[in-house]
Amino acid sequence: MTGAVALAPAAIRGSTQILGVIGDPIAHSASPAMHNAALAHLGLDYVYVPYHVKPAGVSSLGPAIRSLGIRGLNVTVPHKIGVMAIVDDLSEAARQIGAVNTIIHQDGHLTGDNTDAYGIAASLREDGGLSHLPSHVVLLGAGGAARAVLHAVLQDEGVEHVTVQNRTMDRATALAQELGQGRATACALGDTTSIEQAGLLINCSSVGLAPEVDVSPVGDGAGLHQDMVVVDIVYKPLRTRLLQQAEAVGARTVDGLGMLVHQAARAFELWTGQRAPVDIMRQALLASVY
């Protein structure tokens, strides 16, 4: 495709179905650009809009979705756990991860799903070239994103051990024990020994996110080596300090665009039943954010 990417549907009609994203804050979200570009490209009669929902409003979301006929929602921080209480059932992924990032509405029935794990798995495969994961993986962070990433990497039977590093050891330990399947342990953020032993390192924290672009979750980069793949789910800036450090030692790097695009594409398919135009969504994301 050449030329500019369409960022919005050609027209909104009485028949137009509504999709959206909820969060607090939400004005920064790149999801409307990605989804509206995909909808316009396929000529689907949908529109995707952002909704600023405060935590106090989450409990009333269920009736609102049903009465307004909203076809589906993405869910971002801080609501991924809170919305679990307002859906009728959970997908197996959402249940195991303990968080929802996608709601599907079908004839009054709300299903909570989680496409973040799908997103990181697809990015590792397609952007990182990893058909099989290395035996030792290091995750940086212990928040909602880390839950989905840990779940995803442990689906690969070749992963023997995952080390969860986090500033707060209690949170890292809790995550490793809850979702680690006996294959995960916790240690302090910046532990170089585990990094030296890892074939894959994934930053699941917000360290390095703009405007703090000169900060790295691994400090001066000690432990990074050329025989590893380094992934940073932060996508603004695209080339984070961590990825710069990894490139400097010869490691293969994967930026945060892949996970964001692939998780969005999976949600798009769950709502519309159509195959998502991933390249169009990636172009729209780049045009919107950069």
Phi and psi in degrees as a GROMACS rama.xvg file:
@    title "Ramachandran Plot"
@    xaxis  label "Phi"
@    yaxis  label "Psi"
@TYPE xy
-114.971  163.112  THR-2
83.4828  -172.11  GLY-3
-71.0598  150.083  ALA-4
-89.6984  129.842  VAL-5
-68.057  127.666  ALA-6
-100.976  -2.84689  LEU-7
-146.754  155.941  ALA-8
-62.3503  155.015  PRO-9
-66.674  -34.3888  ALA-10
-155.119  151.922  ALA-11
-113.876  123.665  ILE-12
-119.272  178.492  ARG-13
-65.5593  -22.0318  GLY-14
-90.8611  -5.8654  SER-15
-64.6669  130.717  THR-16
-92.0644  150.986  GLN-17
-107.708  131.655  ILE-18
-122.934  163.472  LEU-19
-171.726  -174.961  GLY-20
-136.778  138.92  VAL-21
-116.246  146.678  ILE-22
-177.106  174.995  GLY-23
-149.971  96.5738  ASP-24
-81.8126  177.004  PRO-25
-139.717  -13.6792  ILE-26
-60.8079  -24.8942  ALA-27
-81.9992  -8.88247  HIS-28
-61.2902  135.254  SER-29
-92.4723  -3.61221  ALA-30
-61.3737  -41.7385  SER-31
-58.4709  -39.292  PRO-32
-62.6069  -46.4142  ALA-33
-63.1413  -49.9511  MET-34
-72.3695  -40.3781  HIS-35
-66.8838  -33.0786  ASN-36
-65.1478  -42.2579  ALA-37
-65.4928  -43.1182  ALA-38
-63.3856  -42.8545  LEU-39
-65.9993  -40.1272  ALA-40
-62.0695  -38.7316  HIS-41
-89.9537  -5.40778  LEU-42
69.0397  31.5751  GLY-43
-87.2949  143.48  LEU-44
-86.2803  66.281  ASP-45
-134.388  160.259  TYR-46
-135.737  145.348  VAL-47
-118.55  123.526  TYR-48
-130.24  152.238  VAL-49
-87.6311  142.092  PRO-50
-124.143  122.816  TYR-51
-85.1085  106.181  HIS-52
-115.994  121.165  VAL-53
-76.3858  157.175  LYS-54
-52.8762  -36.9048  PRO-55
-65.7297  -18.5071  ALA-56
-91.288  -6.03336  GLY-57
-64.3774  -38.7111  VAL-58
-62.7156  -23.8892  SER-59
-98.6979  7.68523  SER-60
-66.0504  -40.4455  LEU-61
-54.0566  -57.4508  GLY-62
-59.1534  -35.1277  PRO-63
-65.7297  -44.4404  ALA-64
-60.8094  -44.9891  ILE-65
-67.4152  -47.7484  ARG-66
-69.4961  -33.0683  SER-67
-86.9021  -8.02606  LEU-68
69.0803  28.8054  GLY-69
-66.9863  126.27  ILE-70
-73.566  -32.7373  ARG-71
-173.296  157.89  GLY-72
-136.632  143.089  LEU-73
-88.3088  152.533  ASN-74
-127.912  125.215  VAL-75
-122.303  -177.283  THR-76
-58.1469  140.518  VAL-77
-106.171  30.5155  PRO-78
-103.343  2.56667  HIS-79
-64.7112  -27.0994  LYS-80
-92.6512  -41.0632  ILE-81
-58.4082  -36.4981  GLY-82
-73.1728  -11.2164  VAL-83
-60.9415  -26.6657  MET-84
-79.9388  -13.2662  ALA-85
-107.055  -2.44105  ILE-86
-94.9441  162.451  VAL-87
-83.0612  -32.4092  ASP-88
-155.41  167.815  ASP-89
-120.532  144.262  LEU-90
-68.2969  164.17  SER-91
-61.8225  -38.9171  GLU-92
-62.9923  -46.5525  ALA-93
-62.8508  -39.2436  ALA-94
-65.1581  -44.4302  ARG-95
-70.846  -39.0412  GLN-96
-74.812  -33.3882  ILE-97
82.1456  30.7177  GLY-98
-160.516  151.43  ALA-99
-120.913  130.738  VAL-100
-120.342  -0.457617  ASN-101
-144.385  132.51  THR-102
-117.017  129.039  ILE-103
-111.476  127.599  ILE-104
-108.861  119.868  HIS-105
-134.081  107.683  GLN-106
53.1234  46.4261  ASP-107
86.1089  -6.00887  GLY-108
-101.561  127.947  HIS-109
-107.331  124.271  LEU-110
-113.211  130.809  THR-111
-96.358  129.03  GLY-112
-129.122  170.506  ASP-113
-136.27  114.169  ASN-114
-102.241  2.4126  THR-115
-64.9245  -40.9657  ASP-116
-63.9332  -42.6903  ALA-117
-58.7476  -42.4499  TYR-118
-61.8681  -45.1867  GLY-119
-71.1685  -37.2077  ILE-120
-62.6605  -43.2615  ALA-121
-66.7344  -38.3631  ALA-122
-66.8866  -41.6933  SER-123
-61.6127  -38.6067  LEU-124
-74.9296  -49.7269  ARG-125
-89.2153  -36.0734  GLU-126
-93.27  -32.4282  ASP-127
-96.3723  -9.33776  GLY-128
68.2106  25.6224  GLY-129
-102.244  94.8054  LEU-130
-72.3347  -28.3724  SER-131
-134.695  142.023  HIS-132
-85.8389  152.916  LEU-133
-67.7112  164.994  PRO-134
-69.6137  -29.9084  SER-135
-120.445  124.312  HIS-136
-122.97  140.892  VAL-137
-114.07  128.076  VAL-138
-109.237  132.853  LEU-139
-103.975  117.87  LEU-140
111.126  158.949  GLY-141
-141.302  25.7951  ALA-142
-91.226  -157.733  GLY-143
-61.9274  -40.6331  GLY-144
-64.8719  -40.0211  ALA-145
-63.4484  -33.6917  ALA-146
-61.0255  -47.212  ARG-147
-67.071  -40.5663  ALA-148
-67.663  -42.1748  VAL-149
-61.1691  -44.5004  LEU-150
-57.7611  -43.3905  HIS-151
-65.8905  -47.3452  ALA-152
-69.0768  -28.7587  VAL-153
-77.0433  -5.92456  LEU-154
-73.7242  -18.3152  GLN-155
-86.7108  116.228  ASP-156
-67.1464  -16.3809  GLU-157
-75.9883  -13.3847  GLY-158
-79.2595  112.781  VAL-159
-90.5668  -31.392  GLU-160
-153.236  136.538  HIS-161
-120.854  128.587  VAL-162
-103.465  121.753  THR-163
-97.7126  115.799  VAL-164
-104.836  135.495  GLN-165
-154.777  152.428  ASN-166
-59.1344  -41.3482  ARG-167
-99.3322  109.822  THR-168
-61.0944  -36.2227  MET-169
-58.7259  -41.571  ASP-170
-69.2159  -40.3146  ARG-171
-63.669  -43.1532  ALA-172
-63.5782  -42.8805  THR-173
-62.6916  -42.5563  ALA-174
-65.1087  -45.8795  LEU-175
-60.7856  -39.6015  ALA-176
-73.9449  -37.8109  GLN-177
-74.2108  -44.0287  GLU-178
-115.284  -1.39105  LEU-179
-76.16  -10.2214  GLY-180
52.9866  29.8763  GLN-181
76.1452  5.78217  GLY-182
-115.681  12.547  ARG-183
-131.348  144  ALA-184
-134.193  167.298  THR-185
-115.713  151.702  ALA-186
-154.452  171.577  CYS-187
-69.1454  148.625  ALA-188
-60.6633  131.016  LEU-189
96.1896  4.72194  GLY-190
-63.9769  112.194  ASP-191
-76.4051  -28.1288  THR-192
-61.3242  -46.6217  THR-193
-66.8863  -34.4758  SER-194
-66.5024  -41.8387  ILE-195
-60.8848  -30.9391  GLU-196
-88.5205  -9.92807  GLN-197
-85.148  144.446  ALA-198
-97.423  -11.4832  GLY-199
-146.616  130.916  LEU-200
-126.371  129.545  LEU-201
-125.053  121.343  ILE-202
-85.3432  112.357  ASN-203
-104.394  5.95064  CYS-204
-95.7  176.517  SER-205
-95.8724  7.37052  SER-206
-65.0752  126.637  VAL-207
101.495  -7.71808  GLY-208
-68.975  139.697  LEU-209
-54.0142  137.355  ALA-210
-91.701  1.87047  PRO-211
-87.573  61.5822  GLU-212
-77.4738  -12.3859  VAL-213
-96.4915  7.70862  ASP-214
-104.078  139.805  VAL-215
-121.108  142.367  SER-216
-70.1522  -11.4078  PRO-217
-111.438  24.7393  VAL-218
61.3851  -119  GLY-219
-85.1897  4.11953  ASP-220
90.0981  8.27274  GLY-221
-58.9647  134.426  ALA-222
100.897  -24.6612  GLY-223
-64.8034  143.32  LEU-224
-147.847  167.402  HIS-225
-72.2704  -19.6706  GLN-226
-93.7466  38.2312  ASP-227
-141.422  160.876  MET-228
-107.709  132.421  VAL-229
-116.932  123.487  VAL-230
-116.176  135.186  VAL-231
-124.34  115.759  ASP-232
-75.8286  -10.0169  ILE-233
-64.3335  131.013  VAL-234
-117.547  3.0589  TYR-235
-140.624  101.239  LYS-236
-77.9384  161.973  PRO-237
-68.8621  -38.407  LEU-238
-108.273  86.836  ARG-239
-71.0944  169.106  THR-240
-59.9922  -39.8605  ARG-241
-59.737  -45.8178  LEU-242
-66.2849  -35.2863  LEU-243
-62.2523  -43.5988  GLN-244
-62.4758  -41.6437  GLN-245
-65.4886  -42.7977  ALA-246
-61.3442  -36.4251  GLU-247
-64.1339  -27.9447  ALA-248
-98.5521  3.57232  VAL-249
90.3012  11.3281  GLY-250
-75.9097  152.704  ALA-251
-77.4409  139.275  ARG-252
-123.225  149.856  THR-253
-134.628  123.611  VAL-254
-83.9334  178.073  ASP-255
-81.3932  -4.29699  GLY-256
-63.9663  -38.8539  LEU-257
-59.8673  -49.9054  GLY-258
-60.6651  -43.1185  MET-259
-63.1541  -45.1493  LEU-260
-68.4106  -45.1363  VAL-261
-69.628  -36.0245  HIS-262
-67.077  -36.0734  GLN-263
-66.9593  -40.3983  ALA-264
-62.9999  -39.9571  ALA-265
-64.9148  -42.6408  ARG-266
-61.7001  -43.4022  ALA-267
-54.8907  -44.1022  PHE-268
-69.0192  -36.419  GLU-269
-64.2452  -36.9681  LEU-270
-77.4552  -45.9606  TRP-271
-98.5467  -20.6129  THR-272
73.8735  6.97744  GLY-273
-106.251  148.26  GLN-274
-68.3629  128.49  ARG-275
-72.6193  136.844  ALA-276
-81.4521  84.7915  PRO-277
-58.4696  -41.8593  VAL-278
-63.7868  -38.3259  ASP-279
-64.7977  -41.5856  ILE-280
-65.5344  -39.3977  MET-281
-65.2467  -43.055  ARG-282
-61.6032  -42.6574  GLN-283
-65.5193  -39.0072  ALA-284
-62.5332  -45.6641  LEU-285
-60.9977  -42.9609  LEU-286
-65.6963  -34.873  ALA-287
-76.5163  -43.1173  SER-288
-89.1342  -34.0096  VAL-289
